[in-house]
């Protein structure tokens, strides 16, 4: 029994000595963890208009250790999604001298959308804590504050990346490379635009910089008007690739250039949109759809009264296809638009109204997304 007591005492001493000053081997016998003092727990909505303004100033108290002459701990402010138990936290700041950290609306928005894959205009819950750590590897060296829980709603934004541009005699600006049309970045090197194209016997290309003919992308002999390989011309010393042929018929077309995989797609898209559904004043009568205003090719907006219920977007009054619905990832305020080209294709799910009142509905057929905001 005496031997067992000595063994337990020895194990305890090893644990006590695992977090100590190297120079005098002082033993840590007591501590008080640092605590987050601000911001207050609550719900916050991020604003793009305030992207450069301060959202939160996190402050925390100093940790207290006994003995008091230990080296200063390093404080780390961590963020993670609620319920993840800080299994994969993201570090906002780390310092041995500072007891505060300031973050703007824009930086927090980028964190939520870019790092945590959050959904724009949808509430997400995040947890924050401050960790104090002394030199060493024992459990006593690292202490966590109580968890601060914040509900945060990010805003939608377009990630700024170097654009590419559309031009050609099939487009509205012709071959004037100073007026080439900027395309919207979708993801992973994919760019898209909706443009009115003239039909038959004309061509389009993509360029990297206005005013220059290289870098540029065309196609080869296998490319058709609706899909094909992209051929890259890095400099003007390299011969021009052939142009991508225009569709047979004039109209508005969704044009996507994938600069990573070097392929393109062209699809006919809506020249007009109409809203129907039991959330609207038109009901499900497809002959009485409420007309959107076409802001530019592929961009539509409508301000109307809504109640609880579902909605769809139609291209032609009196017909159930082509139509636009959404998918399971959508919220009442934001989501993907899913296209149903013909009645032989199953219906996509309906958009869900955010509630009763006056709302503005924005349909972006370039990014194939919708946004609904209260007026």
Secondary structure, DSSP 8 states (H G I E B T S, - for coil): -HHHHHHHHHHHHHHHTTSB-TTT--B--EEE---EEES-SEEEE--GGGTTSEEEEEEE---EEESTTS---EEEEEEEETTSTTTT-EEEEEESS--EEEEEHHHHHHIIIIIS---TTSEEEEEEEEEEE-SSSSGGGEEE---EEEEEE-----------EEEBTTSSSBT-TTS-EE-EEEETTEEEEEEEE--SS-EEEEESSTT---SEEEB-TT--SSEEE-EEE-STTS---B-EE--SS-EEEEEEEETTTTEEEEEE--S--EEEBTTSTTBT-TTS-EE-EEEETTEEEEEEEE-SSEEEEESSTT-S-SEEEB-TT--SSEEE-EEE-STTS---B-EE--SSEEEEEEEETTTTEEEEEE-
